[in-house]
Amino acid sequence: MSTDTAISVRGLGKRYRRINRARSHDSLRDLIQANIADLFASKKVREERFARDHFWALKDVNFDIKKGENVGIIGLNGAGKSTLLKVLSRIVTPTEGTARIEGRLGALLEVGTGFHHELTGRENTFLYGSILGMSHEEVAAKYDQIVEFSEIAEFMDTPVKRYSSGMYVRLAFAVAAHLDPEILLLDEVLAVGDFTFQRKCIDFTKSLERKGATILVVSHNMFSIKSMCDRVIYLRKGQVVFDGPVEEGLTLYENDSKLAPSYWFQGNPADMAVSINGVTLENGVGEETSIFEHGQPMRVRVAYNARRRIERPDFRIAIARSDQVHMMTFSTFSDNADIPFIEGEGVIELTTPPMKLTADVYHVDISVRERGFGELLVNQNGGTFHISHPVFAPVGFGVFHEPGTWRVPGAGAQAPEKRGAG
């Protein structure tokens, strides 16, 4: 490991055991019988059973990150991004391989990681500090500063299981900030919490950048990745498939996100009565794009293949934010666009009203049901897009922004009523 390297990862792998719900309520007798059967099974049978009961969240991951680099970790849901940061922060032990860290490391991972729910905020401050590498004396010396930064002094003797997600983030970031880290790991938790505290955390992160700190960011918000990072590492099913310039990595991410099966839909594509073969997102003049201005309509074209006659199909196009918050759903059935049936290949097109979403990253889900609200036949990811606006960011304006009607009595020459901008 060279002197200018902050993180060096070689052959890193993390294996987890699947939850076998079919055996989760076995009696003691059943468990004994299963273990005896394992003893007398052939090596091949045991290996097949082991492979079936386990999966690799990370496998053969290799990369080096130099001191002072800002690197984005991207990938679809379940790619292993959060697991990687947990291994690097020493919260999770790898199954194989090594991860060497040079410098003091601070980590702000998914809400609650590194906290014990039964302990108080005060106790978890010392626990989390020790996980991050701070001594008990060091945490004690900085305790008052940590509490002041977190702004939750009145709850420090309350068990954290009673904390809101925003309170978790406040305390975790406060501890990580006072570690004075040379390496900071961020796992998209700043989407939680109020605008004022988010701004405080962003300012702190920028101060670390100016000091030459190494920063790893996991985010689904590609604007954040573009603005913060010079390089991305793209994970797919636990393996590194790209490591290089941001624009190339984001293009790969966009392509992979199209037509990916929804995580909760368990249908086998080969057995589906209807499949989604292509989705394009177009602006108002018919140009295919992934960036839309606030207030601009979107045209969604969906190519499908119905392998049998589908009676009264309901095509639904849902839009969700990157943190899985559901925004809206358009439905041919609910929107009175009645379709008697479909069969074979075809195309259906939706033109949305002006999109008044705030500036953020969103994704499209395409689903088809039979007979209106009947059986779900398919649900697939239709791609990712961004809403752009220089002012209407989610931290200050929420999810939507529609102008209101304002009255300003006694304001001199101003009109008594004024429509808001937007």
C-alpha positions as CSV (number, residue, x, y, z in Angstrom):
1,M,0.0,0.0,0.0
2,S,1.7,3.2,-1.2
3,T,1.9,6.3,1.0
4,D,-0.6,8.3,-1.1
5,T,-3.3,5.5,-0.9
6,A,-6.1,6.0,1.6
7,I,-8.1,2.8,1.0
8,S,-6.8,-0.5,-0.6
9,V,-9.3,-3.3,-1.2
10,R,-8.2,-6.8,-2.4
11,G,-10.4,-9.8,-3.1
12,L,-13.0,-8.5,-0.7
13,G,-16.1,-10.7,-0.3
14,K,-19.0,-10.9,2.1
15,R,-21.4,-13.9,2.3
16,Y,-24.7,-13.9,4.1
17,R,-27.1,-16.8,4.9
18,R,-30.5,-16.6,3.4
19,I,-33.5,-16.6,5.8
20,N,-35.2,-19.9,5.2
21,R,-38.7,-19.1,6.1
22,A,-39.9,-22.7,5.4
23,R,-37.6,-23.9,8.2
24,S,-37.8,-20.9,10.6
25,H,-40.5,-22.6,12.7
26,D,-39.1,-26.2,12.7
27,S,-39.4,-28.2,15.9
28,L,-36.3,-29.4,17.7
29,R,-36.8,-32.8,16.3
30,D,-36.9,-31.5,12.7
31,L,-33.7,-29.5,13.3
32,I,-31.9,-32.6,14.7
33,Q,-33.1,-34.7,11.7
34,A,-31.9,-32.1,9.2
35,N,-28.5,-31.9,10.9
36,I,-28.2,-35.7,10.9
37,A,-29.2,-35.8,7.2
38,D,-26.4,-33.3,6.5
39,L,-23.9,-35.5,8.2
40,F,-24.7,-38.4,5.9
41,A,-25.2,-36.4,2.7
42,S,-22.5,-36.5,0.0
43,K,-20.1,-33.6,-0.4
44,K,-21.8,-32.5,-3.6
45,V,-25.2,-32.4,-1.9
46,R,-23.8,-30.4,1.1
47,E,-22.1,-28.0,-1.3
48,E,-25.3,-27.5,-3.3
49,R,-27.4,-27.0,-0.2
50,F,-24.8,-24.5,1.2
51,A,-24.8,-22.6,-2.1
52,R,-28.6,-22.5,-2.1
53,D,-28.8,-21.2,1.5
54,H,-26.1,-18.5,1.1
55,F,-25.5,-15.6,-1.2
56,W,-22.6,-13.2,-1.8
57,A,-23.4,-9.5,-1.1
58,L,-19.8,-8.7,-2.3
59,K,-17.5,-10.9,-4.3
60,D,-13.9,-10.4,-5.4
61,V,-13.9,-6.6,-5.0
62,N,-10.7,-4.8,-5.8
63,F,-9.8,-1.1,-5.9
64,D,-7.5,1.6,-4.6
65,I,-8.5,5.1,-3.5
66,K,-5.9,7.9,-3.2
67,K,-5.8,10.4,-0.4
68,G,-8.0,13.4,-1.2
69,E,-10.1,11.6,-3.8
70,N,-13.9,12.0,-3.8
71,V,-15.4,8.7,-5.1
72,G,-19.0,7.8,-5.7
73,I,-20.2,4.2,-5.1
74,I,-23.2,3.6,-7.4
75,G,-25.4,0.6,-8.4
76,L,-29.0,-0.6,-8.4
77,N,-30.7,-1.8,-5.3
78,G,-29.1,-4.8,-3.8
79,A,-25.8,-4.3,-5.6
80,G,-23.7,-4.3,-2.3
81,K,-23.0,-0.6,-1.9
82,S,-24.1,-0.3,1.8
83,T,-22.4,-3.7,2.6
84,L,-19.1,-2.3,1.2
85,L,-19.3,0.8,3.4
86,K,-20.1,-1.3,6.4
87,V,-17.0,-3.5,5.8
88,L,-14.8,-0.5,5.3
89,S,-16.1,1.1,8.5
90,R,-15.4,-2.2,10.4
91,I,-19.0,-2.7,11.4
92,V,-19.2,-5.9,9.3
93,T,-16.4,-8.5,9.0
94,P,-15.6,-9.6,5.5
95,T,-15.9,-13.3,4.7
96,E,-12.8,-13.1,2.5
97,G,-10.2,-10.6,1.3
98,T,-8.8,-7.5,2.9
99,A,-9.6,-3.8,3.2
100,R,-6.7,-1.6,4.4
101,I,-7.5,1.9,5.6
102,E,-4.8,4.6,6.1
103,G,-6.1,7.5,8.2
104,R,-8.9,8.3,10.7
105,L,-12.2,7.1,9.3
106,G,-15.6,8.5,10.0
107,A,-18.8,6.9,8.7
108,L,-22.4,8.0,8.4
109,L,-24.2,4.9,7.2
110,E,-27.8,3.9,6.9
111,V,-29.9,5.1,9.8
112,G,-29.2,3.1,13.0
113,T,-26.1,1.4,11.9
114,G,-23.6,1.1,14.8
115,F,-26.2,2.0,17.4
116,H,-27.7,-0.3,20.0
117,H,-31.4,0.3,20.2
118,E,-31.7,-0.4,23.9
119,L,-28.9,2.0,24.9
120,T,-29.4,5.8,25.4
121,G,-28.1,8.5,23.2
122,R,-25.3,9.2,25.7
123,E,-24.3,5.5,25.8
124,N,-24.5,5.2,22.0
125,T,-22.2,8.2,21.6
126,F,-19.4,6.3,23.4
127,L,-20.3,3.1,21.6
128,Y,-20.3,4.6,18.1
129,G,-17.2,6.6,18.9
130,S,-15.3,3.5,19.8
131,I,-16.5,1.8,16.6
132,L,-15.1,4.7,14.7
133,G,-11.8,4.4,16.5
134,M,-12.1,7.1,19.2
135,S,-10.9,6.3,22.8
136,H,-13.3,6.7,25.7
137,E,-11.3,9.7,26.9
138,E,-11.5,11.4,23.5
139,V,-15.3,11.0,23.3
140,A,-15.6,12.3,26.9
141,A,-13.5,15.3,26.1
142,K,-15.7,16.1,23.0
143,Y,-19.0,15.0,24.4
144,D,-20.4,18.5,25.0
145,Q,-19.4,19.6,21.5
146,I,-21.1,16.5,20.0
147,V,-24.3,17.1,21.9
148,E,-24.3,20.8,20.8
149,F,-23.8,19.8,17.2
150,S,-26.5,17.2,17.3
151,E,-29.1,19.7,18.8
152,I,-30.8,16.9,20.7
153,A,-29.5,17.5,24.2
154,E,-32.8,16.8,25.9
155,F,-32.9,13.3,24.5
156,M,-29.4,12.1,25.3
157,D,-30.6,10.0,28.2
158,T,-33.5,8.5,26.2
159,P,-33.1,5.0,24.6
160,V,-32.4,5.5,20.9
161,K,-35.2,3.0,20.0
162,R,-37.5,6.0,20.7
163,Y,-35.6,8.3,18.3
164,S,-36.9,9.4,15.0
165,S,-34.8,8.7,11.9
166,G,-33.8,12.4,11.9
167,M,-32.5,12.2,15.5
168,Y,-30.5,9.1,14.6
169,V,-28.8,11.0,11.8
170,R,-28.1,14.1,13.9
171,L,-26.4,12.0,16.6
172,A,-24.4,9.8,14.2
173,F,-23.2,12.7,12.1
174,A,-22.2,14.7,15.2
175,V,-20.1,11.8,16.5
176,A,-18.5,11.2,13.1
177,A,-17.8,15.0,12.6
178,H,-15.9,15.2,15.9
179,L,-13.7,12.3,15.0
180,D,-11.9,14.8,12.7
181,P,-11.9,12.1,10.0
182,E,-9.3,12.0,7.2
183,I,-11.7,9.5,5.4
184,L,-15.5,10.0,5.4
185,L,-18.0,7.4,4.3
186,L,-21.5,8.7,3.5
187,D,-24.4,6.3,2.7
188,E,-27.3,8.6,1.5
189,V,-28.6,9.3,5.0
190,L,-28.7,13.1,4.6
191,A,-32.0,12.7,2.8
192,V,-33.3,12.2,6.3
193,G,-33.7,15.3,8.6
194,D,-34.6,18.9,8.3
195,F,-33.1,21.5,5.9
196,T,-31.1,23.4,8.5
197,F,-29.2,20.3,9.8
198,Q,-28.6,19.0,6.3
199,R,-27.0,22.3,5.4
200,K,-24.8,22.0,8.5
201,C,-23.7,18.5,7.4
202,I,-23.0,19.6,3.9
203,D,-20.9,22.6,5.1
204,F,-19.0,20.2,7.3
205,T,-18.4,17.8,4.4
206,K,-17.1,20.7,2.2
207,S,-14.8,21.8,4.9
208,L,-13.3,18.2,4.9
209,E,-12.9,18.5,1.1
210,R,-10.9,21.7,1.5
211,K,-8.6,20.0,4.0
212,G,-7.9,17.2,1.5
213,A,-10.0,14.5,3.1
214,T,-11.0,11.3,1.2
215,I,-14.7,11.0,0.8
216,L,-16.8,8.0,-0.4
217,V,-20.4,8.7,-1.2
218,V,-23.2,6.1,-1.8
219,S,-26.2,7.8,-3.5
220,H,-29.0,7.3,-6.0
221,N,-29.0,11.0,-6.7
222,M,-26.8,11.4,-9.8
223,F,-26.7,15.2,-9.4
224,S,-25.0,14.7,-6.0
225,I,-22.5,12.2,-7.5
226,K,-21.7,14.6,-10.4
227,S,-21.2,17.6,-8.1
228,M,-19.1,15.8,-5.5
229,C,-17.1,13.2,-7.3
230,D,-14.5,12.9,-9.9
231,R,-14.7,9.1,-10.1
232,V,-17.3,6.4,-9.6
233,I,-17.1,2.7,-8.7
234,Y,-20.1,0.9,-10.2
235,L,-21.3,-2.3,-8.4
236,R,-23.5,-4.9,-10.0
237,K,-24.6,-8.0,-7.9
238,G,-21.7,-7.5,-5.5
239,Q,-18.9,-7.1,-8.1
240,V,-17.1,-4.1,-9.5
241,V,-18.1,-3.7,-13.2
242,F,-16.8,-0.2,-13.8
243,D,-14.2,2.0,-12.1
244,G,-13.5,5.3,-13.8
245,P,-14.8,8.7,-14.9
246,V,-18.2,9.8,-13.6
247,E,-20.0,10.4,-16.9
248,E,-19.2,6.9,-18.2
249,G,-20.2,5.2,-15.0
250,L,-23.5,7.2,-14.9
251,T,-24.3,6.2,-18.5
252,L,-23.8,2.5,-17.5
253,Y,-26.1,3.0,-14.4
254,E,-28.8,4.6,-16.5
255,N,-28.7,1.8,-19.1
256,D,-28.9,-0.9,-16.4
257,S,-31.7,0.8,-14.5
258,K,-34.0,0.5,-17.6
259,L,-36.3,-2.5,-17.6
260,A,-34.9,-4.1,-14.4
261,P,-37.6,-6.2,-12.7
262,S,-39.2,-4.6,-9.7
263,Y,-37.6,-5.9,-6.5
264,W,-40.9,-7.2,-5.1
265,F,-42.3,-8.8,-8.3
266,Q,-41.5,-12.5,-8.2
267,G,-42.7,-13.6,-11.7
268,N,-40.5,-15.5,-14.0
269,P,-40.0,-13.4,-17.2
270,A,-40.3,-16.5,-19.4
271,D,-43.7,-17.3,-18.0
272,M,-45.1,-13.7,-18.0
273,A,-48.3,-13.2,-20.0
274,V,-47.0,-9.8,-21.0
275,S,-43.5,-8.3,-21.0
276,I,-42.2,-4.8,-21.3
277,N,-39.6,-4.7,-24.1
278,G,-38.6,-1.0,-24.1
279,V,-39.3,2.3,-22.4
280,T,-38.3,5.7,-23.7
281,L,-38.7,9.1,-21.9
282,E,-39.2,12.1,-24.1
283,N,-39.6,15.8,-23.6
284,G,-42.4,17.9,-25.1
285,V,-40.8,18.1,-28.6
286,G,-40.2,14.3,-28.8
287,E,-36.5,14.3,-27.8
288,E,-35.4,11.3,-25.8
289,T,-33.8,12.6,-22.6
290,S,-33.2,11.8,-18.9
291,I,-33.2,15.4,-17.7
292,F,-36.5,17.4,-17.5
293,E,-37.0,21.0,-16.4
294,H,-39.3,21.7,-13.5
295,G,-42.8,22.3,-15.1
296,Q,-42.1,20.4,-18.3
297,P,-44.4,17.5,-19.4
298,M,-43.0,14.0,-20.1
299,R,-43.9,11.6,-22.8
300,V,-43.4,7.9,-21.8
301,R,-43.5,5.3,-24.6
302,V,-43.8,1.7,-23.6
303,A,-43.3,-1.2,-26.0
304,Y,-44.9,-4.4,-24.8
305,N,-45.5,-8.0,-26.0
306,A,-48.7,-9.8,-24.9
307,R,-48.2,-13.5,-25.3
308,R,-51.9,-14.1,-25.0
309,R,-55.1,-12.0,-25.2
310,I,-55.2,-9.7,-22.1
311,E,-58.7,-8.5,-21.4
312,R,-59.2,-4.9,-20.3
313,P,-55.5,-4.3,-19.4
314,D,-54.6,-1.5,-17.0
315,F,-51.2,0.0,-17.8
316,R,-49.8,1.9,-14.8
317,I,-46.8,4.2,-14.9
318,A,-45.6,5.1,-11.4
319,I,-43.0,7.7,-10.5
320,A,-41.0,7.3,-7.3
321,R,-38.1,9.3,-5.8
322,S,-34.6,7.8,-5.5
323,D,-35.4,7.0,-1.8
324,Q,-38.5,5.0,-2.9
325,V,-41.0,7.6,-1.8
326,H,-44.0,7.2,-4.2
327,M,-44.8,10.4,-6.1
328,M,-47.7,9.5,-8.4
329,T,-49.2,6.8,-10.6
330,F,-50.9,7.2,-14.0
331,S,-53.4,4.4,-14.9
332,T,-55.2,3.8,-18.2
333,F,-58.1,2.3,-16.1
334,S,-58.4,5.1,-13.6
335,D,-57.7,7.8,-16.2
336,N,-60.6,6.5,-18.4
337,A,-58.4,5.4,-21.3
338,D,-60.3,2.2,-21.7
339,I,-58.4,-0.6,-23.7
340,P,-60.7,-3.6,-24.6
341,F,-57.8,-6.0,-25.0
342,I,-54.2,-6.3,-26.2
343,E,-52.5,-9.3,-28.0
344,G,-49.0,-9.5,-29.5
345,E,-46.6,-6.6,-29.8
346,G,-47.6,-3.0,-29.4
347,V,-46.8,0.4,-28.0
348,I,-48.7,2.6,-25.5
349,E,-47.9,6.2,-24.9
350,L,-48.5,8.5,-21.9
351,T,-48.1,12.3,-21.9
352,T,-48.0,13.6,-18.4
353,P,-49.2,17.0,-17.2
354,P,-46.4,19.6,-16.4
355,M,-44.1,17.9,-13.9
356,K,-44.0,20.2,-10.9
357,L,-41.6,17.9,-8.9
358,T,-38.7,19.5,-7.2
359,A,-35.1,19.0,-8.4
360,D,-34.1,15.5,-7.6
361,V,-33.7,12.0,-9.2
362,Y,-36.7,9.8,-9.9
363,H,-37.4,6.4,-11.4
364,V,-40.3,5.0,-13.5
365,D,-42.0,1.7,-12.8
366,I,-44.2,0.1,-15.4
367,S,-46.9,-2.4,-14.5
368,V,-49.8,-4.2,-16.2
369,R,-52.8,-5.7,-14.6
370,E,-55.7,-7.6,-16.2
371,R,-59.3,-6.6,-16.0
372,G,-58.7,-3.2,-14.3
373,F,-57.6,-3.8,-10.7
374,G,-57.2,-7.5,-11.3
375,E,-54.1,-9.8,-11.4
376,L,-50.7,-8.2,-11.6
377,L,-49.0,-9.5,-14.8
378,V,-45.7,-7.7,-14.8
379,N,-43.8,-4.9,-13.0
380,Q,-40.6,-3.5,-14.4
381,N,-38.3,-0.6,-13.9
382,G,-38.6,1.8,-16.8
383,G,-35.6,4.0,-16.2
384,T,-34.3,6.9,-14.2
385,F,-34.7,10.6,-14.9
386,H,-33.8,13.9,-13.2
387,I,-35.8,17.1,-12.6
388,S,-33.7,20.2,-12.8
389,H,-34.3,23.6,-11.2
390,P,-31.9,26.0,-9.7
391,V,-34.1,26.9,-6.7
392,F,-36.7,24.2,-6.1
393,A,-34.6,21.6,-4.2
394,P,-36.3,19.0,-2.0
395,V,-34.5,20.1,1.1
396,G,-36.2,23.5,1.0
397,F,-39.4,22.9,-1.0
398,G,-40.5,19.3,-0.3
399,V,-41.6,17.1,-3.2
400,F,-43.8,19.4,-5.3
401,H,-43.9,23.1,-5.9
402,E,-47.1,24.8,-7.2
403,P,-47.4,28.6,-6.9
404,G,-49.9,29.9,-4.4
405,T,-52.0,33.1,-4.3
406,W,-50.5,35.6,-1.9
407,R,-52.1,38.7,-0.2
408,V,-49.8,41.4,1.0
409,P,-51.9,44.1,2.6
410,G,-50.2,47.4,3.3
411,A,-47.2,46.7,1.1
412,G,-47.1,50.1,-0.6
413,A,-47.2,50.0,-4.3
414,Q,-47.3,46.2,-4.5
415,A,-50.4,44.6,-6.0
416,P,-52.8,43.3,-3.3
417,E,-52.6,39.8,-4.8
418,K,-49.6,38.2,-6.5
419,R,-49.2,34.8,-8.0
420,G,-46.0,32.9,-6.9
421,A,-43.3,32.0,-9.3
422,G,-43.1,28.5,-10.7
